[in-house]
Amino acid sequence: MLRRFMRLLSYTAIPVGQLCVGPLADAFTVALAAGVVHAAVAVLPLASGAVRRLRHAVPSRRD
């Protein structure tokens, strides 16, 4: 019985947490900071010359 009650509480906490994260992110500008970090991580490998010189190898056909 206690196990079922604990499971119910844990599943109830998920939407409550999701409702709280929006205002918290707005208050602390977490969403903006996360977006900037994500964009930097996506573009940063292009700064390496070795990455820019990579060539695509065409696979050989098997008959």
C-alpha positions as MATLAB code, in Angstrom:
seq = 'MLRRFMRLLSYTAIPVGQLCVGPLADAFTVALAAGVVHAAVAVLPLASGAVRRLRHAVPSRRD';
ca = [
       0.000    0.000    0.000;
       2.761    2.446    0.902;
       4.584    1.588   -2.313;
       1.548    2.542   -4.400;
       1.143    5.803   -2.495;
       4.812    6.703   -3.030;
       4.509    5.915   -6.751;
       1.419    8.133   -7.002;
       3.247   10.995   -5.289;
       6.277   10.647   -7.518;
       4.164   10.759  -10.678;
       2.208   13.719   -9.308;
       5.447   15.623   -8.709;
       6.440   15.480  -12.397;
       3.836   17.957  -13.720;
       4.289   20.158  -10.650;
       8.009   20.385  -11.424;
       7.292   21.113  -15.064;
       4.957   23.945  -14.076;
       7.577   25.430  -11.750;
      10.494   25.336  -14.176;
       9.043   27.933  -16.566;
       8.797   30.805  -14.080;
      12.130   29.839  -12.516;
      13.838   29.856  -15.894;
      12.281   33.218  -16.680;
      13.359   34.662  -13.369;
      16.950   33.471  -13.676;
      17.260   33.674  -17.485;
      18.323   30.055  -17.497;
      16.654   29.437  -20.833;
      18.633   32.195  -22.510;
      21.907   31.001  -21.021;
      21.183   27.415  -22.022;
      20.379   28.509  -25.574;
      23.636   30.444  -25.877;
      25.657   27.513  -24.536;
      23.874   25.090  -26.869;
      24.542   27.285  -29.899;
      28.198   27.708  -28.950;
      28.688   23.968  -28.511;
      27.051   23.315  -31.887;
      29.228   25.846  -33.755;
      32.510   25.519  -31.840;
      33.789   22.425  -33.732;
      33.746   24.478  -36.942;
      36.570   26.610  -35.515;
      38.943   23.670  -35.926;
      40.728   23.579  -39.271;
      40.879   19.779  -39.146;
      37.106   19.586  -38.954;
      36.645   22.027  -41.827;
      39.017   19.998  -44.036;
      37.147   16.720  -43.558;
      35.996   15.216  -46.830;
      33.094   12.924  -47.449;
      34.140    9.499  -48.709;
      31.820    8.008  -51.298;
      31.102    4.379  -50.420;
      32.028    1.815  -53.040;
      29.220   -0.054  -54.762;
      28.855   -3.745  -54.149;
      27.625   -5.698  -57.142;
];
